[in-house]
Amino acid sequence: MKERLDALLMQAEKEAVGAQSVAAVDALRVQYLGKKGALTLLLREVGNLPKEERPGAGQLVNAVRARLEAALDARQEALDAVERGERLRAERVDVTMPGRARRVGNL
C-alpha cells in the first residue's frame, strides 16, 4: 500500500505543479480527494487490512492527504496571485489623463 500511496502522491504533485488554472487545480482536488477520488478509494481499502496494520496504514493515508492538500493549496494560491495581478493590470486607471469634458447648457 505504501508504494501505491507514494506513486499516487508523486503523480498528483506533478499534475498540481503543471496545472495552469484554478479550475484545473479544482479538478485535481476532485480527482484525488473527492468522494470517488483515488486517495479516498485507498482510504476505504484500509478497512480491509488486518487489524494490526490498520493504524499505520491510516496514518500513512492521512499524511499523504495532508501533503496533497498542501500542494494543491499552494498551487491554487500561486494561480490566484497571478490572476489577481492580471486583473489589476487590466483594471488600472491612469489618473494623469485628462477627464471627460462636460457640456454646459440646455437643449
PyMOL commands that set and color helices and strands:
alter all, ss='L'
color gray80, all
select helices_A, chain A and resi 2-18+22-33+38-48+54-90
alter helices_A, ss='H'
color red, helices_A
deselect
rebuild
show_as cartoon
